[in-house]
Amino acid sequence: MTARQLQLPDAVLQQTFADLEVCLPAEGVGLWSGKGRDVLTWTPLANVSPAPRTSYRVHPQEWLDALQRCSVRGEQPLAIVHSHPTAPAVPSARDRAEWYYPDLLCVVVAFVNNQPVWQEYKM
């Protein structure tokens, strides 16, 4: 396991877990934004995938709105966070094939024995 690149307050992490858990058994998705390596804000986003139990997709306008709110706060997007309801916290083949954000980290949250486990990846 590698050292984490991002630093975040426990309150942001716990809210991320809570919002992703509500989405179960579908995948949840959202954005971590902040400054430098410091995550300051969690923004949950709606999963509009036609197969939400095995993939995620964010509506383009919702994504643009989230990026605009980051800018207004003086933050930058740092990571797209999504959950794997039944798979490990490792990007799937689909996650890798559909990754269009080379400047962002990919964070995968897995719910292992009902406990969230997360890992970040540079894709």
C-alpha positions in Angstrom: 0.0 0.0 0.0 1.3 3.4 -0.9 1.2 6.6 1.2 -1.8 8.7 0.7 -1.4 11.9 -1.4 -4.4 13.7 0.0 -5.0 15.0 3.5 -8.6 15.4 4.7 -10.4 16.1 7.9 -12.2 13.2 9.5 -15.6 15.0 9.1 -15.2 15.2 5.3 -14.3 11.5 5.2 -17.2 10.5 7.4 -19.7 12.5 5.3 -18.3 10.9 2.2 -18.8 7.5 3.6 -22.3 8.3 4.8 -23.4 9.7 1.4 -21.9 6.7 -0.5 -23.5 4.3 1.9 -27.0 5.8 1.2 -26.5 4.9 -2.5 -26.0 1.1 -1.8 -26.6 -1.2 -3.5 -25.7 1.2 -6.4 -22.4 2.9 -6.8 -22.2 6.4 -5.4 -20.0 9.2 -6.7 -18.8 12.6 -5.8 -15.9 15.1 -5.8 -13.3 16.0 -3.3 -12.0 19.5 -3.8 -9.6 21.7 -1.9 -6.2 23.4 -2.0 -2.9 21.7 -2.7 -3.1 18.2 -1.0 -5.8 19.4 1.5 -9.3 18.2 0.8 -11.7 20.8 2.1 -15.1 19.9 0.5 -17.0 16.8 -0.4 -19.7 17.2 -3.1 -22.0 14.3 -3.7 -23.1 13.8 -7.3 -26.0 11.8 -8.7 -25.1 8.5 -10.4 -27.0 8.6 -13.7 -25.5 5.4 -15.1 -27.9 3.0 -16.8 -26.2 0.2 -14.8 -25.7 1.9 -11.4 -24.8 -1.3 -9.5 -21.7 -1.8 -11.5 -20.7 1.7 -12.8 -21.1 5.4 -12.3 -21.7 8.3 -14.6 -22.3 12.0 -13.7 -24.5 14.2 -15.8 -22.3 16.7 -17.7 -24.2 19.7 -16.4 -24.0 18.5 -12.8 -20.2 18.0 -13.3 -19.8 21.6 -14.7 -21.9 23.0 -11.8 -19.7 21.2 -9.3 -16.5 22.6 -10.9 -18.0 26.1 -10.9 -18.8 25.8 -7.2 -15.2 24.7 -6.6 -14.0 27.8 -8.4 -16.2 30.1 -6.5 -14.8 28.7 -3.2 -11.3 29.2 -4.5 -10.7 25.4 -4.5 -9.6 23.0 -7.2 -11.0 19.6 -7.9 -8.7 16.9 -6.4 -10.3 13.5 -6.7 -13.4 11.8 -8.1 -14.6 9.5 -5.4 -16.8 6.5 -6.1 -17.9 3.4 -4.3 -17.7 -0.3 -5.1 -20.7 -1.9 -3.2 -19.4 -5.5 -3.6 -15.9 -5.2 -5.0 -12.5 -4.2 -3.5 -11.2 -0.7 -3.3 -9.4 -1.1 -6.6 -10.3 0.5 -9.9 -12.1 -1.9 -12.2 -11.3 -2.4 -15.8 -14.3 -0.2 -16.6 -13.1 2.5 -14.2 -9.7 2.5 -16.0 -11.2 2.4 -19.5 -13.6 5.3 -18.8 -11.2 7.5 -16.8 -11.1 11.0 -18.5 -9.6 13.0 -15.7 -5.7 12.7 -15.9 -5.2 15.6 -13.4 -7.5 14.1 -10.7 -7.0 11.2 -8.4 -9.4 8.3 -8.5 -10.6 7.3 -5.0 -12.4 4.0 -4.6 -14.4 3.3 -1.5 -15.3 -0.3 -0.9 -17.8 -1.5 1.7 -16.1 -4.5 3.2 -18.2 -6.3 5.9 -20.2 -3.1 6.0 -17.1 -1.0 6.8 -15.9 1.5 4.3 -12.3 1.1 3.1 -10.8 3.6 0.7 -7.7 3.9 -1.5 -6.6 6.6 -3.9 -5.0 6.0 -7.3 -3.3 8.1 -10.0 -4.7 6.8 -13.3 
